[in-house]
Amino acid sequence: MLIVNAVLETPDTVDFSFWPVADLPPYQFMALSGSMSPLEVGSALAMLADFNSQTGDDDRPLMDASEAIRRLLETDKVIAPGGLRVHDTRTNVTVRPGCCCGLEDWREWLDIADGETLWLGHDPSPRLEHADEVLQLWPDIGDAQETPSGQPIEIVVGDLPGILHTVQEGLQGFLYLTKQWATHHVPTLAEDLEARLDEDLAINAPLPGTSGQHAP
């Protein structure tokens, strides 16, 4: 059985005090879904706020929650370090996004059905190859010229639409919880935050084969 999640890197929150966050080890991955706790949602937003504040032109220190979220909204495009994590329960092999991979590009997996390949980050450096109607996915190939070793995760190309619909449902659940979180912590920015994450992470736009309806 394959388990595929949209994941976001966890933040270093040692000095973070703008809102409550979960006690998570930094620089790991958290799955985004509708089953997250408020503290986990807070951690996800702490990561997004901190990471995107470092990429903008405004280098003034953040002062409070509203300013942190407002700075996030002012960025050209929200970048979310992460991607799709694929776990095969039969072989216990897990493929995680590498460094510089972004969750905002998760829909690029749609291109695989047309024969495209994906760059999935580095350190680790996952590799994806086509083998007829099956995709072979290795967790870490350090050298692009190396012949892959070990057992890959295999994904039937025809299963990709269903897999990505499940990923989208998880993201929709996260977006719903984010709106709830923001209504409590930054009420004047709640609707703008929901709309911005929906747009920049491409959450609610229909996927092939859907009716365009999305989760509550």
Buried (B, 14 or more C-beta within 10 A) or exposed (E): EBEBBBBBBBBBBEEBEBBBBBEBEEEEBBBBBBEBEBBBBBBBBBBBBBBBBEEEEEEEEBEEBBBBBBBBBEBEEBBBBBBBBBBBEEEEBBBBBBEEBBBBBBBBBBEBBEEEEBBBBBEBBBBBEEEEEBBBBBBBBEEEEEEBEEBBBBBEBEBBBEBBEBBBBBBBBBBBBBBEBBBEBBEEBBEBBBEBBBEBBBBBEEBEEEEEEBBE
